[in-house]
Amino acid sequence: MNWLESTFGTLKPIIGMIHLKPLPGSPLYNEQGGLQEIIEAAEADLEALQEGGIDGVMFCNENDRPYILRGDAATISAMVRVVTELKKKICVPYGVDVLWDPAGALAVANAVGAYFIREVFTGVYASDMGFWDNRVGEFFRYRRLIGAEHIKLFFNINAEFAAPLGVGRSVVEVARSVAFACLPDVICVSGPMTGSAVEERLLREVKSTVRDIPVFLNTGLRKENAEELLKQADGAIVGSGLKVDGITWNPVDPRRVKELMEVVRRVRGEA
């Protein structure tokens, strides 16, 4: 049994996103509703995901648009507060994603007892948020410094909203390099932006390149393509596909969760 199966209790786990409402300090934050509104919305999404049979959940500040490249103190503290408030109701393994800040995500995860984080740890990008320079070696030293080596790292290797500055390197070549030098626990493959599907061919090529490292589909999984894509992927992270009308900013739709997980269970041979 590998660590994925022992952690999630199944093969090919599906992690559902809990996209928090805009947090304090972000442009779209609702001061009238405050943190209580954020907590209540996250709790409703958590309930819908768990009742639908999801294998894990991940909390993310997806609504803090326009994004910044380092989480500020208000963001980090608010995410700790929200997850802490909901911990007693979480029945599945849970993770954290702070856009676009690996150290911030690790700090939150370590504080709330999360199992994993997902981030873009490597590469230099020209992004919609500005020049984006990730330094994975410094991150790993920070991880050791704060005693967070038990937290698993999901590497998003082709960032959304950005183009890598390295000329001529394919996603497969980046995956090979990351697998060799950067100690990922999971490699995540994305489409060009949130909600965009990944080609089955690309998943297959990355999987054959990194061999024993789990490869996750990071964007675009839906009930219509789950059977095809999960033949190649070792799991998936799903956000927009589980929302009302498939729109990223909407609440989680319990019906969509149940329908997707029915297909996933067939793929896993559980139905």
N, C-alpha and C positions, 0 to 999 in steps of 0.2 A: 504494500500500500504506500503510495507516494504522499507527500505532504498536502497536496491539494485534496486528495480523497479523504485523508484523515481529518483535515480541517473542515471541509464542507460536507463530508459524509456521503459523497456521491462522485461519480465521474462527470466530467464536463459541466462544472458548476456555472450557474447563471447568477450574476451579481446585478441587482437592480439599483438604479441611482435614486437618491433622495436629493433633489435639487432644492436647496434652501432658498427661501425668499430673500430679497436683497438685505444684506446685513448692515448694521450701523456703520456710517461713514461712507457707504457706497451711494452713487447718485440716485438710485431708485428706491432707497430705503424709505419705508413708510413709518414716520415717527409716531403717528397716531396709533398704529397697531403695535409698534414696538417689538421687543423680543418675544412677547407672548404670542403674537400672531405668527411669528416664524416657527416657534415651537409647535403650535397647534397644527400648522400646515404640514410640518415634517412628521408629526405623529400620525396624521391621516395617511400620508404616503407610506409610512412604515407599516401601518395596519393593512393597507391594500396590498402591498408587496408580500407580506408574510402570509396573509390569508390566501393569496394566489399561488403559494407554494414556492416562492423564490428561495434560492440557496444561500444568498448573502446580500448585504446592502452596503452602499457606500454614500457617505454624506459629502456634498460638494457645494461650494458657493457659486454655482453656475449663473446665478442671477446678478452677480456683482459687476454688471456691465457699465461702462467699458472696462475691460480687464486691466489689471496691473501685474507686473512680473514678480512682485514680492508682497506677500500678505502683511498688512500693517497690524499694529497691536489690537485695534478694534475688531478686525476680522478674526484673528486668532482667538481672542478671548470669547467672542460671540459663538464661534463654532464649538469651543470647549463647553460653553454653557448649554447649548442646544443638545449636543450629544449626551452630556451628563444627565440632563433632564429626562432623556428618553431611554437611558441604559437599561432600566428595569423592565422595559417593554420589548427590548430587542432579543429575539429568540434565535437568531442566525449569526454567523460570523459577520463582522462589520469593519469597514475601512473608511478612510478619509482622503479627500482630494482637495487641496487648496490651490486654486488657480492663481498663478502658475509657479508655485513656490514649494520645492521639495522640502526644504528645511522647515518651513511653516507647517506643512502637512505632517511631517514627522513629529514636530513638537505637539501638535494637537493629538495625533494618534497615541503618542506616549502618555499624554495626560489623561486620555479617556479610556485607555485599555483596548484600543483597536488592534485588529489582527494584521492589517496591511494598509499601504498607501499606493496610489497611482499618480505618477507624475511624468513629465518629460525631464529626464535626468541628464541627457547627453545632447551634444550638438550645439551649433551656433546658427541662429535663424534671423532672417528678415521677416518680421511678423507685423500683424495689424496693431500690435501693442508696442512696437518699437524694436530696437535691436535686442536680441535675446541670446545671452551667453550662459550656457549651463556648464558647471564645473563638477563633474561627478566625483572626482577624487576628494575634493573638499567636503562634499556632502557625506561621503562614507566616513570621513574622519569625524565629522560632527555627530553622525549616528553612533559611532563608538564612544565619543565623549559623553553623550547623555544616556548611555546604556540602553539603546533602543535596537539592538541587533536582532531581537526576537521578532521585530515587525517586518513582514515580507514586503518586497518592493516590486511593484508592477510597472515595468518600463514601457512608456508610450514612445515608440521609436520614430514615428512620423507624425509630428505635431500638426494639429488642426490650426487654421488661421495663420499659417506660417510656411515659408519656404527655406530649406536648408541652404547655407552658403557654400557648403562643400560641393564642388562642381563634379558632375558625372558619377556620383555614388547612388546606386539604386537602393530601394528599401531592403532588398535581400542582402546587399553588401553591408549596409548599416547593421542589420540584424546579426550577421556573422561577426562583425567587429564588436558589437555590444556583448554578444554571447561569450566571446573570447576574453575580453578585457575588463568588463564592467560589473560582473557578478549579479546579474538580474535573477530574480526568482520567477518572474513571468515576463514574457515579451508581448506587448499589446500592439496590434496592427490596426490603424485607423483609416477611415476615408478622409477626403479633403476637408470636411468640417463636420460638426456635430450632426448626427443622424444619417450621415452618408454611408452607404454600404461599401464593404470591401470586396474586391473580386476574389472568387474562390481560388483562382490560379495563384494569386499573390499569397494567400494564406498557405497554400500547398507548398510553394517555393520557400517561404520563410520557415515553415515547419521542417522541411527536409534539410534546411541549412543549419538550424540551431539544435536539431536532434532531441536531446533529452530535456531541454528547457521548455516548459509549457508555453504554448502560444495561444493568446486570447484574441478574439474579435472585439475590437474596442468601440466600434460605431456601426450602426445600421442593421443590427439583427432584428428581424421581424418574424412573425409566424410563417410568412410566405417563403422566406429564404432560410429558415433555421435548419431544416433537414439537410439542405445542400451544404451550408457553411460549417455546420457542426461536425460534418464528416472529416473536416480538416482541422478545425480549432479544438483546443483542449478546454475551452470554456468561453464565456462572453460577458461583457459588461454592457448593460442595456439601460438607456435613458429615454430618449424621445419615443422609441417604439412602444413604450408602456404608458405613455401619457394620453390623456383625453385628446382625440383627433390626431394623435401622433405629433403634437406640437410641444416642443421642448419646455416651454414655460408653463404649461398646464399641469394640473394635478395628475397623479398616477390614476390610471383607469383600471379598476379591479378586473373587469372583463378581459382586457388585453393581457393582463398578467396571467390569468388562468388559461387563456387560449394559447399563449406562447409556451407556458410550462407543460401543457398537454402534448405539444409537438416535441418538446425537449425530452420528456419522459419516454416517448416512443423511440427517439433517437438513441437514448441510453438503454433501451430495452426494458424499461420499468413498467410500461403500460400493460 
